[in-house]
Amino acid sequence: MEKAENRCFARIRILVEHIDAKVRVFKIVAYRYRNCRKRFGLRVALICGVINFENKN
């Protein structure tokens, strides 16, 4: 039972880590953000949109 739960958890974790790696390619979360703070959310949302678009196609 515990082994099956760990496998299920590992599958989810792998998906999340792959998405995290794709976001880090853009370097916006990998390094300190030095631009205008009020546009940070917009830029992160645009990057996530690009990644979601790539995953759907």
PyMOL Python script that loads the backbone (N, CA, C, O; Angstrom):
from pymol import cmd

cmd.read_pdbstr("""\
ATOM      1  N   MET A   1       0.822  -1.200   0.000  1.00  0.00           N
ATOM      2  CA  MET A   1       0.000   0.000   0.000  1.00  0.00           C
ATOM      3  C   MET A   1       0.865   1.264   0.000  1.00  0.00           C
ATOM      4  O   MET A   1       0.619   2.197  -0.765  1.00  0.00           O
ATOM      5  N   GLU A   2       1.863   1.280   0.853  1.00  0.00           N
ATOM      6  CA  GLU A   2       2.723   2.449   0.952  1.00  0.00           C
ATOM      7  C   GLU A   2       3.542   2.644  -0.324  1.00  0.00           C
ATOM      8  O   GLU A   2       3.807   3.773  -0.735  1.00  0.00           O
ATOM      9  N   LYS A   3       3.937   1.541  -0.938  1.00  0.00           N
ATOM     10  CA  LYS A   3       4.719   1.631  -2.171  1.00  0.00           C
ATOM     11  C   LYS A   3       3.885   2.253  -3.294  1.00  0.00           C
ATOM     12  O   LYS A   3       4.405   3.050  -4.074  1.00  0.00           O
ATOM     13  N   ALA A   4       2.615   1.902  -3.386  1.00  0.00           N
ATOM     14  CA  ALA A   4       1.730   2.470  -4.409  1.00  0.00           C
ATOM     15  C   ALA A   4       1.513   3.960  -4.179  1.00  0.00           C
ATOM     16  O   ALA A   4       1.468   4.738  -5.132  1.00  0.00           O
ATOM     17  N   GLU A   5       1.379   4.355  -2.928  1.00  0.00           N
ATOM     18  CA  GLU A   5       1.224   5.780  -2.612  1.00  0.00           C
ATOM     19  C   GLU A   5       2.467   6.564  -2.990  1.00  0.00           C
ATOM     20  O   GLU A   5       2.368   7.673  -3.514  1.00  0.00           O
ATOM     21  N   ASN A   6       3.639   5.995  -2.726  1.00  0.00           N
ATOM     22  CA  ASN A   6       4.880   6.667  -3.072  1.00  0.00           C
ATOM     23  C   ASN A   6       5.025   6.815  -4.580  1.00  0.00           C
ATOM     24  O   ASN A   6       5.512   7.844  -5.049  1.00  0.00           O
ATOM     25  N   ARG A   7       4.620   5.822  -5.341  1.00  0.00           N
ATOM     26  CA  ARG A   7       4.675   5.909  -6.802  1.00  0.00           C
ATOM     27  C   ARG A   7       3.765   7.011  -7.316  1.00  0.00           C
ATOM     28  O   ARG A   7       4.147   7.780  -8.198  1.00  0.00           O
ATOM     29  N   CYS A   8       2.574   7.086  -6.769  1.00  0.00           N
ATOM     30  CA  CYS A   8       1.623   8.129  -7.176  1.00  0.00           C
ATOM     31  C   CYS A   8       2.194   9.513  -6.852  1.00  0.00           C
ATOM     32  O   CYS A   8       2.116  10.430  -7.670  1.00  0.00           O
ATOM     33  N   PHE A   9       2.757   9.653  -5.675  1.00  0.00           N
ATOM     34  CA  PHE A   9       3.360  10.919  -5.269  1.00  0.00           C
ATOM     35  C   PHE A   9       4.547  11.270  -6.164  1.00  0.00           C
ATOM     36  O   PHE A   9       4.730  12.433  -6.522  1.00  0.00           O
ATOM     37  N   ALA A  10       5.350  10.274  -6.526  1.00  0.00           N
ATOM     38  CA  ALA A  10       6.535  10.509  -7.360  1.00  0.00           C
ATOM     39  C   ALA A  10       6.131  10.957  -8.766  1.00  0.00           C
ATOM     40  O   ALA A  10       6.797  11.810  -9.352  1.00  0.00           O
ATOM     41  N   ARG A  11       5.062  10.402  -9.309  1.00  0.00           N
ATOM     42  CA  ARG A  11       4.595  10.805 -10.639  1.00  0.00           C
ATOM     43  C   ARG A  11       4.192  12.270 -10.659  1.00  0.00           C
ATOM     44  O   ARG A  11       4.524  13.005 -11.589  1.00  0.00           O
ATOM     45  N   ILE A  12       3.483  12.681  -9.639  1.00  0.00           N
ATOM     46  CA  ILE A  12       3.058  14.083  -9.551  1.00  0.00           C
ATOM     47  C   ILE A  12       4.268  14.990  -9.373  1.00  0.00           C
ATOM     48  O   ILE A  12       4.359  16.045 -10.001  1.00  0.00           O
ATOM     49  N   ARG A  13       5.205  14.572  -8.507  1.00  0.00           N
ATOM     50  CA  ARG A  13       6.400  15.375  -8.250  1.00  0.00           C
ATOM     51  C   ARG A  13       7.241  15.560  -9.509  1.00  0.00           C
ATOM     52  O   ARG A  13       7.783  16.642  -9.739  1.00  0.00           O
ATOM     53  N   ILE A  14       7.352  14.517 -10.324  1.00  0.00           N
ATOM     54  CA  ILE A  14       8.127  14.610 -11.562  1.00  0.00           C
ATOM     55  C   ILE A  14       7.508  15.630 -12.507  1.00  0.00           C
ATOM     56  O   ILE A  14       8.230  16.423 -13.112  1.00  0.00           O
ATOM     57  N   LEU A  15       6.195  15.626 -12.644  1.00  0.00           N
ATOM     58  CA  LEU A  15       5.521  16.600 -13.507  1.00  0.00           C
ATOM     59  C   LEU A  15       5.780  18.027 -13.033  1.00  0.00           C
ATOM     60  O   LEU A  15       6.061  18.915 -13.839  1.00  0.00           O
ATOM     61  N   VAL A  16       5.686  18.239 -11.737  1.00  0.00           N
ATOM     62  CA  VAL A  16       5.898  19.576 -11.182  1.00  0.00           C
ATOM     63  C   VAL A  16       7.343  20.018 -11.387  1.00  0.00           C
ATOM     64  O   VAL A  16       7.593  21.176 -11.722  1.00  0.00           O
ATOM     65  N   GLU A  17       8.285  19.118 -11.192  1.00  0.00           N
ATOM     66  CA  GLU A  17       9.690  19.487 -11.358  1.00  0.00           C
ATOM     67  C   GLU A  17      10.042  19.761 -12.812  1.00  0.00           C
ATOM     68  O   GLU A  17      10.893  20.608 -13.083  1.00  0.00           O
ATOM     69  N   HIS A  18       9.415  19.071 -13.753  1.00  0.00           N
ATOM     70  CA  HIS A  18       9.655  19.356 -15.167  1.00  0.00           C
ATOM     71  C   HIS A  18       9.135  20.745 -15.540  1.00  0.00           C
ATOM     72  O   HIS A  18       9.791  21.473 -16.285  1.00  0.00           O
ATOM     73  N   ILE A  19       7.973  21.108 -15.032  1.00  0.00           N
ATOM     74  CA  ILE A  19       7.420  22.435 -15.292  1.00  0.00           C
ATOM     75  C   ILE A  19       8.304  23.502 -14.646  1.00  0.00           C
ATOM     76  O   ILE A  19       8.555  24.548 -15.244  1.00  0.00           O
ATOM     77  N   ASP A  20       8.775  23.238 -13.428  1.00  0.00           N
ATOM     78  CA  ASP A  20       9.664  24.174 -12.752  1.00  0.00           C
ATOM     79  C   ASP A  20      10.943  24.386 -13.559  1.00  0.00           C
ATOM     80  O   ASP A  20      11.439  25.509 -13.640  1.00  0.00           O
ATOM     81  N   ALA A  21      11.472  23.346 -14.145  1.00  0.00           N
ATOM     82  CA  ALA A  21      12.683  23.470 -14.966  1.00  0.00           C
ATOM     83  C   ALA A  21      12.416  24.317 -16.206  1.00  0.00           C
ATOM     84  O   ALA A  21      13.269  25.102 -16.620  1.00  0.00           O
ATOM     85  N   LYS A  22      11.240  24.159 -16.795  1.00  0.00           N
ATOM     86  CA  LYS A  22      10.897  24.962 -17.972  1.00  0.00           C
ATOM     87  C   LYS A  22      10.776  26.440 -17.615  1.00  0.00           C
ATOM     88  O   LYS A  22      11.173  27.299 -18.402  1.00  0.00           O
ATOM     89  N   VAL A  23      10.239  26.742 -16.448  1.00  0.00           N
ATOM     90  CA  VAL A  23      10.123  28.134 -16.011  1.00  0.00           C
ATOM     91  C   VAL A  23      11.512  28.711 -15.744  1.00  0.00           C
ATOM     92  O   VAL A  23      11.764  29.875 -16.056  1.00  0.00           O
ATOM     93  N   ARG A  24      12.399  27.926 -15.182  1.00  0.00           N
ATOM     94  CA  ARG A  24      13.751  28.401 -14.860  1.00  0.00           C
ATOM     95  C   ARG A  24      14.587  28.685 -16.102  1.00  0.00           C
ATOM     96  O   ARG A  24      15.585  29.400 -16.010  1.00  0.00           O
ATOM     97  N   VAL A  25      14.214  28.151 -17.247  1.00  0.00           N
ATOM     98  CA  VAL A  25      14.916  28.446 -18.492  1.00  0.00           C
ATOM     99  C   VAL A  25      14.854  29.942 -18.785  1.00  0.00           C
ATOM    100  O   VAL A  25      15.797  30.509 -19.338  1.00  0.00           O
ATOM    101  N   PHE A  26      13.754  30.576 -18.417  1.00  0.00           N
ATOM    102  CA  PHE A  26      13.572  32.003 -18.668  1.00  0.00           C
ATOM    103  C   PHE A  26      14.320  32.880 -17.669  1.00  0.00           C
ATOM    104  O   PHE A  26      14.360  34.098 -17.841  1.00  0.00           O
ATOM    105  N   LYS A  27      14.905  32.302 -16.642  1.00  0.00           N
ATOM    106  CA  LYS A  27      15.763  32.971 -15.653  1.00  0.00           C
ATOM    107  C   LYS A  27      15.057  34.014 -14.791  1.00  0.00           C
ATOM    108  O   LYS A  27      15.724  34.711 -14.026  1.00  0.00           O
ATOM    109  N   ILE A  28      13.738  34.149 -14.885  1.00  0.00           N
ATOM    110  CA  ILE A  28      13.050  35.164 -14.092  1.00  0.00           C
ATOM    111  C   ILE A  28      12.917  34.721 -12.636  1.00  0.00           C
ATOM    112  O   ILE A  28      12.887  35.567 -11.742  1.00  0.00           O
ATOM    113  N   VAL A  29      12.839  33.438 -12.384  1.00  0.00           N
ATOM    114  CA  VAL A  29      12.780  32.959 -11.007  1.00  0.00           C
ATOM    115  C   VAL A  29      14.096  32.340 -10.559  1.00  0.00           C
ATOM    116  O   VAL A  29      14.270  32.044  -9.376  1.00  0.00           O
ATOM    117  N   ALA A  30      15.025  32.141 -11.488  1.00  0.00           N
ATOM    118  CA  ALA A  30      16.310  31.550 -11.134  1.00  0.00           C
ATOM    119  C   ALA A  30      17.238  32.577 -10.484  1.00  0.00           C
ATOM    120  O   ALA A  30      18.067  32.220  -9.648  1.00  0.00           O
ATOM    121  N   TYR A  31      17.104  33.840 -10.860  1.00  0.00           N
ATOM    122  CA  TYR A  31      17.959  34.895 -10.331  1.00  0.00           C
ATOM    123  C   TYR A  31      17.112  35.979  -9.671  1.00  0.00           C
ATOM    124  O   TYR A  31      15.884  35.965  -9.757  1.00  0.00           O
ATOM    125  N   ARG A  32      17.771  36.893  -9.029  1.00  0.00           N
ATOM    126  CA  ARG A  32      17.078  38.011  -8.400  1.00  0.00           C
ATOM    127  C   ARG A  32      16.477  38.914  -9.469  1.00  0.00           C
ATOM    128  O   ARG A  32      17.144  39.263 -10.443  1.00  0.00           O
ATOM    129  N   TYR A  33      15.218  39.289  -9.284  1.00  0.00           N
ATOM    130  CA  TYR A  33      14.513  40.144 -10.241  1.00  0.00           C
ATOM    131  C   TYR A  33      14.872  41.595  -9.959  1.00  0.00           C
ATOM    132  O   TYR A  33      14.650  42.079  -8.848  1.00  0.00           O
ATOM    133  N   ARG A  34      15.425  42.302 -10.948  1.00  0.00           N
ATOM    134  CA  ARG A  34      15.936  43.654 -10.731  1.00  0.00           C
ATOM    135  C   ARG A  34      15.143  44.731 -11.471  1.00  0.00           C
ATOM    136  O   ARG A  34      15.517  45.903 -11.428  1.00  0.00           O
ATOM    137  N   ASN A  35      14.082  44.364 -12.132  1.00  0.00           N
ATOM    138  CA  ASN A  35      13.283  45.347 -12.870  1.00  0.00           C
ATOM    139  C   ASN A  35      12.134  45.859 -12.009  1.00  0.00           C
ATOM    140  O   ASN A  35      12.068  45.581 -10.811  1.00  0.00           O
ATOM    141  N   CYS A  36      11.243  46.601 -12.627  1.00  0.00           N
ATOM    142  CA  CYS A  36      10.093  47.190 -11.941  1.00  0.00           C
ATOM    143  C   CYS A  36       9.214  46.091 -11.338  1.00  0.00           C
ATOM    144  O   CYS A  36       8.804  45.164 -12.037  1.00  0.00           O
ATOM    145  N   ARG A  37       8.926  46.199 -10.035  1.00  0.00           N
ATOM    146  CA  ARG A  37       8.183  45.143  -9.347  1.00  0.00           C
ATOM    147  C   ARG A  37       6.746  44.988  -9.815  1.00  0.00           C
ATOM    148  O   ARG A  37       6.207  43.881  -9.806  1.00  0.00           O
ATOM    149  N   LYS A  38       6.124  46.081 -10.221  1.00  0.00           N
ATOM    150  CA  LYS A  38       4.709  45.975 -10.566  1.00  0.00           C
ATOM    151  C   LYS A  38       4.488  45.188 -11.852  1.00  0.00           C
ATOM    152  O   LYS A  38       3.357  44.784 -12.121  1.00  0.00           O
ATOM    153  N   ARG A  39       5.502  44.958 -12.643  1.00  0.00           N
ATOM    154  CA  ARG A  39       5.362  44.170 -13.863  1.00  0.00           C
ATOM    155  C   ARG A  39       5.839  42.732 -13.703  1.00  0.00           C
ATOM    156  O   ARG A  39       5.761  41.947 -14.649  1.00  0.00           O
ATOM    157  N   PHE A  40       6.330  42.377 -12.524  1.00  0.00           N
ATOM    158  CA  PHE A  40       6.831  41.026 -12.289  1.00  0.00           C
ATOM    159  C   PHE A  40       5.728  39.984 -12.491  1.00  0.00           C
ATOM    160  O   PHE A  40       5.942  38.967 -13.151  1.00  0.00           O
ATOM    161  N   GLY A  41       4.555  40.242 -11.923  1.00  0.00           N
ATOM    162  CA  GLY A  41       3.438  39.305 -12.052  1.00  0.00           C
ATOM    163  C   GLY A  41       3.011  39.112 -13.493  1.00  0.00           C
ATOM    164  O   GLY A  41       2.701  37.997 -13.915  1.00  0.00           O
ATOM    165  N   LEU A  42       2.995  40.199 -14.246  1.00  0.00           N
ATOM    166  CA  LEU A  42       2.635  40.127 -15.656  1.00  0.00           C
ATOM    167  C   LEU A  42       3.633  39.272 -16.429  1.00  0.00           C
ATOM    168  O   LEU A  42       3.242  38.435 -17.242  1.00  0.00           O
ATOM    169  N   ARG A  43       4.911  39.484 -16.175  1.00  0.00           N
ATOM    170  CA  ARG A  43       5.944  38.730 -16.894  1.00  0.00           C
ATOM    171  C   ARG A  43       5.917  37.255 -16.542  1.00  0.00           C
ATOM    172  O   ARG A  43       6.080  36.405 -17.418  1.00  0.00           O
ATOM    173  N   VAL A  44       5.714  36.942 -15.279  1.00  0.00           N
ATOM    174  CA  VAL A  44       5.620  35.541 -14.874  1.00  0.00           C
ATOM    175  C   VAL A  44       4.394  34.898 -15.519  1.00  0.00           C
ATOM    176  O   VAL A  44       4.465  33.760 -15.983  1.00  0.00           O
ATOM    177  N   ALA A  45       3.277  35.613 -15.550  1.00  0.00           N
ATOM    178  CA  ALA A  45       2.064  35.074 -16.179  1.00  0.00           C
ATOM    179  C   ALA A  45       2.275  34.832 -17.672  1.00  0.00           C
ATOM    180  O   ALA A  45       1.789  33.835 -18.206  1.00  0.00           O
ATOM    181  N   LEU A  46       2.984  35.717 -18.344  1.00  0.00           N
ATOM    182  CA  LEU A  46       3.267  35.524 -19.766  1.00  0.00           C
ATOM    183  C   LEU A  46       4.157  34.308 -20.001  1.00  0.00           C
ATOM    184  O   LEU A  46       3.929  33.540 -20.936  1.00  0.00           O
ATOM    185  N   ILE A  47       5.156  34.134 -19.166  1.00  0.00           N
ATOM    186  CA  ILE A  47       6.040  32.974 -19.292  1.00  0.00           C
ATOM    187  C   ILE A  47       5.268  31.685 -19.051  1.00  0.00           C
ATOM    188  O   ILE A  47       5.442  30.709 -19.781  1.00  0.00           O
ATOM    189  N   CYS A  48       4.425  31.678 -18.040  1.00  0.00           N
ATOM    190  CA  CYS A  48       3.608  30.485 -17.761  1.00  0.00           C
ATOM    191  C   CYS A  48       2.645  30.212 -18.915  1.00  0.00           C
ATOM    192  O   CYS A  48       2.381  29.055 -19.244  1.00  0.00           O
ATOM    193  N   GLY A  49       2.126  31.267 -19.525  1.00  0.00           N
ATOM    194  CA  GLY A  49       1.261  31.093 -20.688  1.00  0.00           C
ATOM    195  C   GLY A  49       1.995  30.472 -21.861  1.00  0.00           C
ATOM    196  O   GLY A  49       1.445  29.619 -22.557  1.00  0.00           O
ATOM    197  N   VAL A  50       3.228  30.890 -22.084  1.00  0.00           N
ATOM    198  CA  VAL A  50       4.038  30.308 -23.164  1.00  0.00           C
ATOM    199  C   VAL A  50       4.294  28.834 -22.894  1.00  0.00           C
ATOM    200  O   VAL A  50       4.207  28.009 -23.804  1.00  0.00           O
ATOM    201  N   ILE A  51       4.610  28.498 -21.651  1.00  0.00           N
ATOM    202  CA  ILE A  51       4.877  27.099 -21.300  1.00  0.00           C
ATOM    203  C   ILE A  51       3.607  26.265 -21.453  1.00  0.00           C
ATOM    204  O   ILE A  51       3.663  25.150 -21.971  1.00  0.00           O
ATOM    205  N   ASN A  52       2.465  26.790 -21.010  1.00  0.00           N
ATOM    206  CA  ASN A  52       1.205  26.072 -21.173  1.00  0.00           C
ATOM    207  C   ASN A  52       0.861  25.870 -22.659  1.00  0.00           C
ATOM    208  O   ASN A  52       0.354  24.817 -23.045  1.00  0.00           O
ATOM    209  N   PHE A  53       1.135  26.863 -23.467  1.00  0.00           N
ATOM    210  CA  PHE A  53       0.873  26.766 -24.907  1.00  0.00           C
ATOM    211  C   PHE A  53       1.747  25.678 -25.534  1.00  0.00           C
ATOM    212  O   PHE A  53       1.277  24.906 -26.370  1.00  0.00           O
ATOM    213  N   GLU A  54       3.022  25.618 -25.127  1.00  0.00           N
ATOM    214  CA  GLU A  54       3.915  24.591 -25.640  1.00  0.00           C
ATOM    215  C   GLU A  54       3.465  23.198 -25.228  1.00  0.00           C
ATOM    216  O   GLU A  54       3.567  22.262 -26.021  1.00  0.00           O
ATOM    217  N   ASN A  55       2.973  23.042 -24.013  1.00  0.00           N
ATOM    218  CA  ASN A  55       2.557  21.734 -23.511  1.00  0.00           C
ATOM    219  C   ASN A  55       1.296  21.224 -24.193  1.00  0.00           C
ATOM    220  O   ASN A  55       1.123  20.015 -24.346  1.00  0.00           O
ATOM    221  N   LYS A  56       0.417  22.127 -24.604  1.00  0.00           N
ATOM    222  CA  LYS A  56      -0.840  21.707 -25.231  1.00  0.00           C
ATOM    223  C   LYS A  56      -0.646  21.295 -26.675  1.00  0.00           C
ATOM    224  O   LYS A  56      -1.442  20.513 -27.197  1.00  0.00           O
ATOM    225  N   ASN A  57       0.383  21.793 -27.336  1.00  0.00           N
ATOM    226  CA  ASN A  57       0.619  21.462 -28.741  1.00  0.00           C
ATOM    227  C   ASN A  57       1.640  20.393 -28.913  1.00  0.00           C
ATOM    228  O   ASN A  57       1.945  20.006 -30.041  1.00  0.00           O
TER     229      ASN A  57
END
""", "prot")
cmd.dss("prot")
cmd.show_as("cartoon", "prot")
cmd.util.cbc("prot")
cmd.orient("prot")
